[in-house]
Amino acid sequence: MNAGHQHVGDFHVYDTTMRDGAQQEGLNLSVQDKLHIARHLDDLGVGYIEGGWPGSNPKDTEFFQLAAKELDLRHATLAAFGATRRPHVAAADDTLLAALRDSGASVVTLVAKSHDRHVELALRTTLDENLAMVRDSVTHLREAGQRVFVDLEHFFDGYRANRDYALEVVRTAAEAGAEVAVLCDTNGGMLPHWVAEIVADVMGTGARLGIHAHNDTGCAVANSMAAVQAGVTHLQGCINGYGERTGNADLVTCVANLELKLGMSLLPEGHLADATRISHAISEITNYPPHARQPYTGVSAFAHKAGLHASAIRVDADLYQHIDPSLVGNDMRLLVSEMAGRATIELKGKELGYDLASDPELLARVTDRVKQMEQAGYTFEAADASFELLLAEEVDGARTSFFDVESWRVLAESSRGAAALSEATVKLRAGGVRLAVIGEGNGPVNALDHALRQAIEQVYPDVARFHLTDFRVRILDQGHGTDAVTRVLIETTDGKSVWVTVGVGANIIEASWEALVDAVTYGLRLHEVRPRIDD
């Protein structure tokens, strides 16, 4: 654990994912999860990583102990979070302050009350004693050789209730030696112009200011931008906007806005280009799927669907994109749908390595087929793998085939007091061999998936690396009831790549089987496995 780094410029980028972000409903991080996240954040190049509250719970205490031994941070400084001393207790005698002092962290972020009613009702002490708590706690930790930041909880609401007292807390923290007084919109109720006005006033104290915004009005990023433009030089946020209720300011969105729109240099040069990878990697650790429409890093952030857009993009991609996606490590995507014209199909083909522009007849055939299939219930905008198989079939004149399915069937059984079980039988030919395999699962689709992969991996061992990671069902023409057309989307991974396939059928099992076959076929094609079918 590195105790001190030279940060880019004089601006602090401070991540609180592992402490404030971890307060998100359903988000639970182990100590090892936090160590992995810290490494990713360091790779991004943030200046400060808030590791948690040592002394408040065993997990955070253990994290700081392991961090000292296992983390070799190249860009970030680890910060410990805690509270000011308790009322009428000497700072030297406060056990939680002692845990912060002994954490090994060179930076401590103290939360302090700045709203008069919170002091009187939550702390149950006087306004003067609260000022003493701030002063004593900062002074004590500074004398122990630690740098101190102070998070002023409920600051904006407190400022509105009692401006003079809120400003006095800021001055007290700064005079005691706090490097930064962080103005927190704890309830998330502020709007950008209110934030700008209040920050401009607080700048008059002469203290260095920070911003910590919650997203309850949907303005956390905008409020952070307003605070920075008003003079704040310390920005707090969470990766992917994690946090309690509606979340915190998304740190990547804030940094990307400041770097790419305002020309500020916040991260080490070139590190912003790793933002998408790191955002998605941390999503895997938290087990929260990446938000597709997340600014900058979402898979849909630079996705284009309408044919009119595609025609313009063919001339100049910048016409419908606010930045070059590569600046944040993302890619432009063209979505193939019923709205797609020839330009979309042509560009999508080029993206996949096919020159459709030189063959107008082929281009027209593919476009017509896509529209006909979408009319029947298919969707290709979220199923790139199935579209690529369709395109390859039209180009090559035959469908890519690594195996021939002879038949399949699935049985479901349930008995009183026992969990329902499913059994699938798949018969196929692959590599000149006829295979008949029975697979079991907790449902019919799970059983079919097991049977199909168990059969094919006997000939193509790479299939053992394929795993179904997501399964989505949509009932089309819902007015038809149980005889409505069913669409299934299946997401598969080999540990490195992820692909999505689509199937449509009269029932969920038929649709799922089609999507499963496409998933395995695409995966084998991706791995460039040679077909070994005995005709």
C-alpha positions, 0 to 999 in steps of 0.5 A: 500500500503506497502512502503517498503519490503525486496526483495529476494536477491539483485536482483530487479524483476520489472514489468511494465505491467500496464504502458509500457505493457498497451501501446500495441495496443488494450489493455485498462485497467481501474483503477479496472483492474490495481488494480486486476493486481497489486494483481496478480503480488504481488501473483507472488512475484515480487519486484516492480510494476510500477503502471503508471504515476500520473499527466499525466492522471486522470486514473493513478492519481486515481489508486495511490489514490485508491492503497493507500487505497485498496492495501495491498501488501505483496511482492511488492513495488509500483513504480510511473513512470514519467519524469525528470523536464522540461528544465529550470524549477526548480524541485520544480516548476515542476507540474509533479514532484510534482504529483510523489512526492505526489503520495504516492509511495515510489519508483519513476522511472524517464525516462531520455534522454541518446541519444544526438540527442534525447536531442537536437531534442526531448527535444530541449535543450542542453546536459548540461541542460539535465544532470542538469535535471537528477541531479535536479530531482533525488536530489529533489525526494531523498530529499522528501524521495523517492527512485529513479530509472532512465530509460535511454531511447534509451540508447543503440542507444545513446551509439553507437552514443555518448558513452561518453555522454551516460556514463555521464548520467549514472554517473550523475544519480548515483551521484545524488542518483538514486539507479539504472540506467536502460539501455533501448533498447527503439527501440528494435533493439539490439542483445544479444552480442551487449547488453553484450558488452555495459553493460560490458563497462557501469559497469565501471561507478560503477552504479547499472544497470538495463535492459529494453528490447523491442522485435523488433528483437525477442530478448527481453528475450535473451537481458535481459539474456545477460544483467544480465550475464554481471552484471545487477541486476535490470530486467524490463519486462511485464507479457505475453510480453505485450507492444507497437509494438512487446512487451517487454521482457516477465517477467515470461520467464526471471525469469523462465530462471534465476531461473530454468536455472541459479539457481538464487533466484528471487521470494519468494520460491515456487511462480514461481509455480503460474506463469501459473495461474497468466499469464492466470488470467491477460490475462482474465483481459486484454482480450487478449487470452493467447498465446498457444505457450508462453514459460513456461506458454502457454497451448502448452508449454509442449504439445506432439503430435508425437507418437515417443515422446509419446513412449519416454515419457512413459519411462521418461517424461524428455526425451522431456521436458526441465523442470518439468512443475509443476515448473511453474504451468503448465502441460504436455499435450498429443495431440491426432491426426492422428500422434498419435500412441498407446503410445499417446492414452495410456498415454492420457487415463491414464491422463483421468483416464483410464488404456488402457495398460491392454486392448490391444484390447480396445487400438487398437480400440480407436486408429483406431477410432481416426485415422478414425475420423481425416481422416473425418475431426475431430481434437482431439488435441485441443478438449480434451473434445470430445476425452474424450467422445469418450474414455468413449463411447468405454470403457463403450460400450455406449455414455454418455447421459443426454438427447435424441435429437428428432429434431432441426431446425433453421431459419434466418430472415433479413429485410431491415433496421433491424439486422438479427435475428435467431430462433432455435427450439430444441425438446428433452427428459431429465429426463423423460420429453419431452421439446420443446424450442425456442431460439433466437440469433444474428446468427443461432449457437447462437440461437441453443446454447440458445435453447439447454441450455434453454431446458436442464437447466430445468432438469439440473440447472448446465447448466445455468453456462455454457457459450460459450467463443470461436467459431472457424470455418475451411473449409476443402477441400477448393477446393470444395467451398460451399459444402466443409466439415466444422469443428467447435471448441467450447470452453465452461466454467463453470467459473472454468474449460474450455473445447473444443469440435469439430463437423464436418458436411456438413455445419457450422450449422450441425457441430456447433450443434454436438460441442454444444451437446458435450459441454453440455454433457461433462459439465454435465459429469464434474459436475457428474450429474446423467442421468435421461433419461426416456427410 
